[in-house]
Structure formats: C-alpha cells, structure tokens
Amino acid sequence: MNIGPGEAAEGIRKLLRATIGPELGSEQAVFTLRRIMTILRETNWDDAAFALMAENAALCTLAAQVGSVLDETELADGRTDALGRWRSLAARAEMPRSYAEAAEINARLRAAIADTIAELAATPSAAGARRKMIGCFLALHADA
C-alpha cells in the first residue's frame, strides 16, 4: 500500500492524538504536542513536490549508471561533453529548499540528458553507447 505524504501526516496526527496525548502529564508537553500536530496539519504536503524530488534522485542515479556502462572506446570521438555536464550536475545536486528549486534542478537534469542523447546520436561510432544508455533508462523505469 502506497500512501501519500499528506495521508501519512494525517495518520501520524491521529496516532499522536490517540496514544501519546493522553499519556502526557505536563502542560509544556501538551503544548508542544499541539504545536507539532498543528504543523503537521498546516503543512502543505504537496505530493507533486515529493514526486519531483524522487524523479530528480532517479535522474541523478541514471547519470551515474550511464557513466559507468559507457566506456571510452564507445565514445572515441570525444563527444562526452554533455554526459560530463550531466554527471557533474547530478553529483552536485542538493536537497532543494523549495518546489521551484526542485523544478529548476529537474529542468537542468532533463536538458543535460537531452544534450547527451543528441551528442550520442550525432556520433556514428556511439551506437553501442546509445543502446547501453537506453538499457539504463529502461532498467530505471522498470524499478519505478
């Protein structure tokens, strides 16, 4: 069963209210619990943001996988600039502080992937590399 972040937060609030709340003895503890429950209720648990962050993590993983399966002989023409940029971007990707920042990271990762595909498509000797890259995409999609 897969539940979204909002459903998980609601379940946590119910658990806190039903089991933890009645056991609290001090006013400070009760006040703190109420603050926690308010934060859980008032936070916008945007499932889209979590999905976007999961996609970003998958694209970063994909960059590492593609880089590890492509060897230098398949890219003998030296057309690895885009793959290098993609891998560098993936290695530097940090936890975003906002949805907008996550979307910006996602756009840069997608652009780097498109550039990598374009470079491989423009390199006749990279047919094996293209097949391996497609294999990495399919494997990642199958795991999702």
C-alpha positions as CSV (number, residue, x, y, z in Angstrom):
1,M,0.0,0.0,0.0
2,N,1.5,3.3,-1.1
3,I,0.2,6.4,0.7
4,G,1.0,10.0,0.0
5,P,2.8,12.3,2.4
6,G,-0.5,14.1,3.3
7,E,-2.1,10.8,4.3
8,A,1.0,9.8,6.3
9,A,0.9,13.1,8.2
10,E,-2.8,12.7,9.0
11,G,-2.1,9.2,10.3
12,I,0.7,10.5,12.5
13,R,-1.6,13.2,13.9
14,K,-4.2,10.6,14.7
15,L,-1.6,8.4,16.4
16,L,-0.3,11.3,18.5
17,R,-3.8,12.4,19.5
18,A,-5.0,8.9,20.4
19,T,-1.9,7.4,22.1
20,I,0.6,10.0,23.0
21,G,-1.6,12.9,24.0
22,P,-3.5,11.1,26.9
23,E,-0.1,10.0,28.4
24,L,1.3,13.5,28.7
25,G,1.5,14.9,32.2
26,S,2.9,18.4,31.9
27,E,1.3,21.4,30.3
28,Q,4.5,22.1,28.4
29,A,4.4,18.6,26.9
30,V,0.8,19.0,25.9
31,F,1.5,22.4,24.4
32,T,4.5,21.0,22.4
33,L,2.4,18.1,21.1
34,R,-0.3,20.6,20.0
35,R,2.3,22.6,18.1
36,I,3.6,19.5,16.4
37,M,0.1,18.4,15.4
38,T,-0.7,21.9,14.1
39,I,2.5,21.9,12.0
40,L,1.5,18.5,10.6
41,R,-2.0,19.8,9.8
42,E,-1.0,23.1,8.3
43,T,2.0,22.0,6.2
44,N,1.2,21.7,2.5
45,W,2.2,18.0,2.0
46,D,2.4,18.5,-1.8
47,D,2.7,15.1,-3.3
48,A,3.9,16.7,-6.6
49,A,7.0,18.1,-4.8
50,F,7.9,14.7,-3.4
51,A,7.4,13.1,-6.8
52,L,9.6,15.7,-8.4
53,M,12.3,15.1,-5.8
54,A,12.1,11.4,-6.4
55,E,12.4,11.9,-10.2
56,N,15.5,14.1,-9.6
57,A,17.1,11.4,-7.5
58,A,16.3,8.9,-10.2
59,L,17.9,11.1,-12.9
60,C,21.0,11.5,-10.7
61,T,21.2,7.8,-10.3
62,L,20.8,7.3,-14.0
63,A,23.7,9.7,-14.7
64,A,25.9,7.5,-12.6
65,Q,24.7,4.3,-14.2
66,V,25.1,5.6,-17.8
67,G,28.5,6.9,-17.0
68,S,29.6,3.5,-15.6
69,V,28.3,1.5,-18.6
70,L,29.8,3.6,-21.3
71,D,33.5,3.0,-21.9
72,E,36.0,5.3,-23.6
73,T,36.2,3.2,-26.8
74,E,32.4,3.7,-27.4
75,L,32.9,7.4,-27.2
76,A,36.2,7.6,-29.1
77,D,35.1,10.7,-31.0
78,G,35.4,12.6,-27.7
79,R,31.7,13.6,-27.7
80,T,31.3,13.2,-24.0
81,D,30.8,16.9,-23.1
82,A,27.1,16.6,-22.4
83,L,27.5,13.4,-20.4
84,G,30.2,15.0,-18.4
85,R,27.9,18.0,-17.7
86,W,25.0,15.7,-16.7
87,R,27.2,13.6,-14.4
88,S,28.7,16.8,-12.8
89,L,25.2,18.3,-12.3
90,A,23.9,15.1,-10.8
91,A,26.9,14.9,-8.4
92,R,26.3,18.5,-7.3
93,A,22.5,18.2,-6.9
94,E,21.5,19.1,-3.4
95,M,18.3,18.8,-1.5
96,P,16.1,21.6,-2.8
97,R,14.6,24.1,-0.3
98,S,11.5,24.8,-2.4
99,Y,9.4,23.3,-5.1
100,A,10.7,26.0,-7.5
101,E,14.3,25.0,-6.8
102,A,13.4,21.3,-7.3
103,A,11.8,22.2,-10.6
104,E,14.9,24.1,-11.7
105,I,17.1,21.2,-10.9
106,N,14.8,18.9,-12.8
107,A,14.9,21.1,-15.8
108,R,18.7,21.2,-15.8
109,L,18.9,17.4,-15.4
110,R,16.5,16.9,-18.3
111,A,18.3,19.3,-20.5
112,A,21.6,17.6,-19.8
113,I,20.0,14.2,-20.7
114,A,18.7,15.6,-24.0
115,D,22.1,17.1,-24.8
116,T,23.7,13.7,-24.0
117,I,21.3,11.9,-26.3
118,A,21.8,14.5,-29.1
119,E,25.6,14.1,-28.8
120,L,25.4,10.3,-28.9
121,A,23.0,10.5,-31.9
122,A,25.5,12.7,-33.7
123,T,28.3,10.2,-33.2
124,P,28.0,7.3,-35.6
125,S,30.5,5.3,-33.6
126,A,28.4,5.6,-30.4
127,A,25.6,3.2,-31.4
128,G,26.7,0.8,-28.7
129,A,26.7,3.6,-26.2
130,R,23.2,4.7,-27.2
131,R,21.9,1.1,-26.7
132,K,23.5,0.9,-23.3
133,M,22.0,4.3,-22.3
134,I,18.6,3.1,-23.4
135,G,19.1,0.0,-21.4
136,C,19.8,2.1,-18.3
137,F,16.6,4.2,-18.9
138,L,14.5,1.0,-19.3
139,A,16.0,-0.6,-16.1
140,L,15.3,2.6,-14.1
141,H,11.8,2.7,-15.4
142,A,11.2,-1.0,-14.6
143,D,12.3,-0.3,-11.0
144,A,9.9,2.6,-10.6
